[in-house]
């Protein structure tokens, strides 16, 4: 029985200015809570001192009145100023982002608050789509034939990680490799690039990706003979979730999938997010720092899902070849600190341990930071060897 697709994203109604207004007002609210908590602690102490309680009470009333007026002015002032900005933004053509380096800002906002943006129908919430030259591709036969007139039936989809977009796969330094171009040259695999809201739950993004790939394979101008998925960090987890959903729903694109490669993906969870959760709980223990705990809790569900990862199931519901790559900041992967620090964000064990049956293999590489995995020559060498070894 086919599952219903995830609910559509609400119609976008606001943009960068409205998001900024919400952030400023939320921050002001948390600062006000901390201010009042600190003041309350002081005044509560003064209330217990004979002869001081009465004047302290008068000072407290004046303090509360003045502080309330100041914070109300901040709330309304920021709301009015940024509201004007929102009106100006709405004069932009549909789908056009404000100029400047706002693409990276948008991706970062989606990582931190993407689920909230989507729920509010904010224009900043990224809809999952294939992108080419910063433009989303329409998934229909005519549009794909026009965009890829010389393409065969071999495809490779790149899935970026948390807080990034498809530009993370573009080399920035000498000696780095553009995996997409190289795979096209070495294996005639047409590179495709996904952009999505990294703040949404991983399972939900996996479901959306499964549905998108089914449409892509159905609309590709020629029969798809071979499909490869390459996911970095969270992208690897979402690709895994898409494969499992496709197996459950018997989606046809899974029959074309030859290999899924995960680069620095926290299959067993990210220690950074686990530390973030502990810090948030610790902040709630004090009345003074409790407002900061609320700020920590406001992070997106996508980030929270990284705490434990999807885990490594003993059995996968499909026969796709799985390849895991992990790296360390130390040149020596056997260094005592290599396992602990990993690539700076994901430990070696979380990236490469796999109590999974089937066609599974992994590689551990030294001297590569987390973001370096997307363009490193040694990573590509592993990918090339694995793909060349396929029947």
N, C-alpha and C positions, 0 to 999 in steps of 0.2 A: 504494500500500500504506500503510495507516494505521500510524503509529508508536505504540509503546506509550507510555502516559502516564508522567510522571515518578513515581518510587517514592513511596508514601505516607509522610507524616511519622511517625516512630516514636511510640508511645504516650508521652505526656508523663508524667514521673515526678518532676520537681523544679521549683522556682520561684525567686523572687527570692533567698531565703536561700542556696540551693545555688549560684546563680550568683555571689552575693557571696562565698561561701566559696571558690569556685574562683578568683575574681579576687584575693582576699587571699592565698591560698596561692601562686598563680602570681607575684604581685608579690614576696612574701617570697623565693621561690626565685630570682628575678632579682636582688634586692638581695643575697642571700647570695652569688651568683656574683660580683657586682661586688666585694663585700667581700673575698672570697677572692682575686680577681684582684689587687686593690690590695695586699693583705697579701703575696701571693706575690712581687709585684714588689719590695717593700721587703725581704723576707727573702732573696730571691735576691741582692740587692745586698750585704746584710750577710754572706752566706756567703762572699763573695769577699775579705773584709777579714781579714787574719791576726790571730789573737788574739780576734776577735769572733765567728767562725763557731760555736764550740762553745756559748757562752751564748745566742747568737741562735737556735740550733737548739732549745735547751730552751724558750726563750720561744715559739718557733713552735709547738711541740707543745702547750704550755699554751693558746696562743691558739686553735689549731684545735679543741681539746677544748671550750673555753668557748663559742666562736662556734657550734660545732655544736649544743651544748645549747640556746643561746638561740634559734636559728632553729627547732630542733625544737619548742621550747615554743610559739613563735608559730604554727607549722603546726598543731599538735594543739589548741592553745587556740582558735584561730579556727575550726577544724573543729568542735570540740565546741559552741561558742556558737552558731554559725550553723546547725549541725545541728539544734539545738533550734528555731531559727526556722523551718527547713524543715518540721519536724513540725507546728508551729502552722499554717503555711500550708496544709498538706494537709487541715486541718479546714474550709477554705473550701468552699463549694459548687462543683461542677465548672464550669470555665470562668470563674469569677469571680476578678478580679484583686484584690489587696489594696487597701484604700482609699487615698485620697490622690492626689497628682499622679504616679502611677506609669505612666500611659499613655505620657507622653513619655519616661520612663526606659526603658520596655520597647522603644519604637521605637529609642532610641539604642543599647541593648544589642544589638538585632537588627542594626543597622547595623554595629556594631563586631565582633560575634561571632556573627551570626545563623546562619552555616553550621555552626559548632560546636554552637550550641544545638539546631539541628534534628537534627544527627547524634546528639546525646546523648539526644534525646527530651525536652528540657527544656520545661516548660510555658510558658516565656517565648517560645519560638519561635512567631512569628506564622504562622498558616495563612492563605493567600490567600483572601480572601472579600470580598463586597460588604457594606458597613456602612451602617447607618442609625441615627442616635441612639445610637452606640456599641454597637450590637447587630448581629451578623452576620446577613445575610438568607439564609434557606433558598432555594436555587434549585430551586423546583418551582412548577408552575402555580398551585396553590391559595395558597401563601404569597405569591407575587408579586401575584396578583390581590387579596389582602387588603391588601397593603402599598401597592399603586398602583391603587386602584379606578377612578380617572378617567384613567389614562394611555392615550395613544394608542400608535402604533407608531413613535415617534421617540425615540431614546435618546442620551444623552451620558454617557460614562464618564470620570471624572477619576482620574488615576493619579499619586499623590504621588511625591516624590523621596526620596533617601537620608536616613535617620534621622528621618523624619516619618511622619505618618499622614494620614487624610482631613481632619483639622482644619486643615491648612495652607491649605485653600481657603476658610476662614471669615475674613471681614474683621475686623481688629482696630483699625483707625484710621478716623477720619472721612475721607470722600472715596474710600475703597476700595469695590470692587464684589464682590458675591457672584456669581461667574460662573454658578454653577448656577441660582440663582433668576432671573438676568437672561436666560439662554438659554431657560428655561422660558417666561418672559414674551414674549420676542422671537420665538422660533422653535418653541415648543411642544416643546422637547427636554427629556425627563424626565431630571434629573440623577441619576447613580448614582456611588457613591464606592468605590474599591478600597482595601483595606488589605492589606499583604503584608510579608514578611520581606525587607528591603532588603540583608541580608548574604549572601543566596544568589546564586549566579552569575546574571548578567543573562540568559543564554540559557535557563537553567532556569526563571526567572520568566516569561520570554516564552512558553515552552511551556505553563506552567501557565495563564497568562492566555488563550492561544489556546483551550485546552480549556474554561476557565470561560466564555468568551464564546460558545462553541458551545452549551453547556448553557443559557446565559441566553437566547439567541435561540430555542432550541427550546422553552423553557418559558414564554416571555413570554406573557401572557394573550391578546394580539392579535398578528397578524403584524407583525414589525419591518420597517418600510419604510425607516427611515433610522437609521444609527448614526454617531456622531462620537466620536473618542477625543482627549482632551486630557491630555498628560503633562508634568509638570514635572521638569526635571533628569533623574535616572536614570529616572523614569517614562516619559519620552519614548523612551528607548532600549529599555525593556521593551516598550512599545507597538509600536515598530518591529519588534522581534524576534517579537512575537506575530503581526503581519501577515505576516511572511516565513514563519513556521511554518504559518500558516493557508493561505498560497498553496501551500506544498509539499505539504500534506496535503489540499488541496481542501476546507477547512472552509467550511460554508455561510454563517457569519456575515460572512465577508469580502465577500460579494456585497451586503450591506446597508451596509457601511462607506463613507461618503461622503468623510470627511476625517480625517486625523491631524494634530494640532497639537502641536508640541514647543516648550516654553517653557524656554529656558536649558539645553537638553540638550547634553552634550559629545559630539557625534557624532564628533569627531576626537580625543577624549580630554581629560582634565582635567590642567592643569599642576600643580595642587595634589597630585594623587596621584603624578604623575611625580616631583615634588620629594620626596614622602614615600618613594618607592622609593629615590631617590638617597641620602637621609639614612639609611635603613636599611642600605644597602650600606656607607656610610661608617662607620657605627657598628661594623660587623663587622671593620674593619681593625685595631682595637686590642683586646687581650685584656681591657682594663679596661671598655670600652664595649660589647663583644660581647653581654653579656646584654641590653642595651637594644635591640640589633639583633633579638634573639629576640622581644622584646615587639612591635617594629614588624612583624615577620613574622606575628604572630598575628592581624593585622587580617583582616577577612572577605574572601572571594573577591569579594563584591559590590563592595567598595571597590577591590580590585585591578583589577577589570574596567574601572574608570573610567580607568585609566592611559592607554590608547590608544583607548578607545571601540570601537564596532563598525566604525568607518570608514564612508565614504559610497560605497556600491557604484555603479558607473557605470549599472547597470540594476537596477530593482526588479522582483521577480517578481509584481507586482500593479499595478493601475491606480488605486490610491487616491491622492487629492489629498494632497500633503505640504506642510505649512506650518511654517516654522521661525522662531522669534522669539528674538533675542539682545538683550542690554542692556549698558549700560556704567555705571560709577559716575560718570563725567563727564557733564555735561549735553550736551556736544557729542560726537556719535559719531565725528566726524572728528578729534578731539583726538589728538595724537601718543601719549598714554598710553591712549587708549580701547581700542585693540586689545590692548595688553599686559595691562591689568588686567581688562578685560571687566566682568562684573557682580560681581567679587570672587572668584568661584570658577571661572567658565567664561569663556574668551575669546570675543570676538565671532566670530572665524573658526571656532572649534569649534562654536559654536551655530548659525551661519547659512551657512557655506560648504557647498555641495552640488553636487558634480560628478555629479548624478543626473539622468537623463533622465526625461521625463514631466511630469506636472502638479505642478510644484514652484515654491514662491515663499517669500520670506523677508522679514523686517522687522527693522530695527535701531533700538532706542529708547535714548535717553540719560537718565541720571539715575535709573536703577532698579537696585537691588541684587538679588542672586540670589533671595532669598525674596520680594521685592516683586513678582515676576512673577506670583504666584498671585492677586493681588487688584487690580492696578493698572488704572485706568480706560483708559489708553492701550493696554494689552495687550488689554483687552476690545474696544476700538474696532477693533483689527486683526482679532480673531476674528470680530466681527460683520460687518465688511466682507467677509471671505473667505467666510463662510457665506452671506451674502446674494447673493454673486456666483455661487454654484453654480447649475447649470441646474435 
